[in-house]
Amino acid sequence: MTASHIVLLDAGSVGDDISWPDFASLGRVTVYEHTKPVEVADRVKTATAILTNKVYITAEHIAAAPGLRYIGTLATGYNQVDGDAAARRGIPLCNVPGYSTDAVVQHVFALVLNLASRVGQLAESVRRGEWSKSRHFCYWKEPLFELHGKTMGIVGFGDIGSGVARIAHHFGMSVLAYAPRPKPAPDYSPFAFTGLEDLFGRSDVVSLHCPLTPENTGMVNAALLGRMKRTALLINCARGPLVNEADLAAALENGLIGGAGLDVVSEEPMSDSNPLRLAPNCIITPHVAWSATEARTRLMQGVFDNLKNFLSGTPTNVKNGV
């Protein structure tokens, strides 16, 4: 079986530097580099299959596509699609799990190490000529610190969270984890599952690795931030809305925590008015933790395989129960 019309709404989000599988072998393909919200309904109206990364697909968009039989995300997350509305039509919503685990774990520690060793700050200082003018053979702008002997707190203990925990262990860190549902403990120590408030209070680094839900939106607020050590770091490579950004900016500006490393924010692209853009001791990267070349190659193969499997009558990675 083939799909009569496959519509990919935001191909530009995965770049043009990787080879794609042969989607044309699965049906007629229309590729858009970017799609604005006002353009979605018109672009999907003749679609049999919709593929989207960050373009939101609402119940209204689904209703506007009478021939729609499949929705696939170019991502592990799928909150950008109204899965319930799709399910009511019998349309499966499929994601690509696991493709970026190693890339995200790597990026988490890029942020942690940059904050611990101030690599970017000091490299820029050297570029400005400050080392050439120094009276000493070395200098630092502020204290650097070792990860060994510190405590890493992981919020969410799926593939990425457990991967971060494993690397933290190899750095010589103790690991605390919070998981709302029971998870098996790893085979190393020191490790313990604990409550969210205890984790924030005891950790030197807190890293977020949970999906965004209505219940946890804005959960990292003034109350939780107030429990953190004044030297502690917050890392978010999960979803921006997990964090109350005004509260985090205030905590950074008032020195209540040591720093933050973020790859995601509440509105993307980031607004100039975001309170974190100029916050002190805050490193922000533009949602690239997932985007290593190898990860994007695996992603597009996974998107292709999901659609091919659906057309073959054996759908995979269905997230809305269809």
Secondary structure, 3 states (H helix, E strand, C coil): CCEEEEEECCHHHHCCCCCCCCHHHHEEEEECCCCCHHHHHHHHCCCCEEEECCCCECHHHHHCCCCCCEEEECCCCCCCECHHHHHHCCCCEECCCCCCHHHHHHHHHHHHHHHHHCHHHHHHHHHCCCCCCCCCCCCCCCCCCCCCCCEEEEECCCHHHHHHHHHHHHCCCEEEEECCCCCCCCCCCCEEECCHHHHHHHCCEEEECCCCCCCCCCCECHHHHCCCCCCCEEEECCCHHHECHHHHHHHHHCCCCCEEEECCCCCCCCCCCCCCCCCCCEEECCCCCCCCHHHHHHHHHHHHHHHHHHHCCCCCCECCCC
